[in-house]
Amino acid sequence: MALTDRLNGINLYLIGMMGAGKSSTGAALAQMLGYQFFDTDAVVEAAARQSIPDIFASQGETAFRQLETEVLAELAAYRRLVIATGGGIVTQQQNWSYLHHGIVVWLDVPTAVLQGRLAGEAGRPLLQGQDWDTKLTTLLAQRQHLYAQADVRVTVGAGDAVEAIAARILDLVAERISSEANSETDSAVLN
């Protein structure tokens, strides 16, 4: 049975730090599955008619997080989606109720790789200032235990191609579905 059949339309949610490659990997993953792809940051910007840095500047992080939750709630109502989330979406407890409607995949990228990818990027509101790399390390330390709650963890290296990462995700998701199916069969036999 193909993975798309076994998924039965369940959404995949990509979580991880900014710069982890959630958007590019998510787009490739959606194409492989025949799913639609959404990036919560892009949907927030379209809904607010403002860039994320402008939302942070004019309304603050709290308003941004509220918009992000609203977008996630709307997307969670649909099926057959791959959704790349903002790096901080895991910090709002309410968001987990939406994330758990699907399979949560953590793109786990080493700090040094993130620093290389994010160097010189001005569009990241939480990394503004002189010591952005320390801010990045601090954010990762604060969020790591939240990311670890994902259903599937994919370690991503500096030179990994997007298609290879997406293929690894599909393999790990298939393993996860098989292990859950086996657990359900085992508990049915025990009862």
Disulfide bonds with the S-S distance in Angstrom:
none
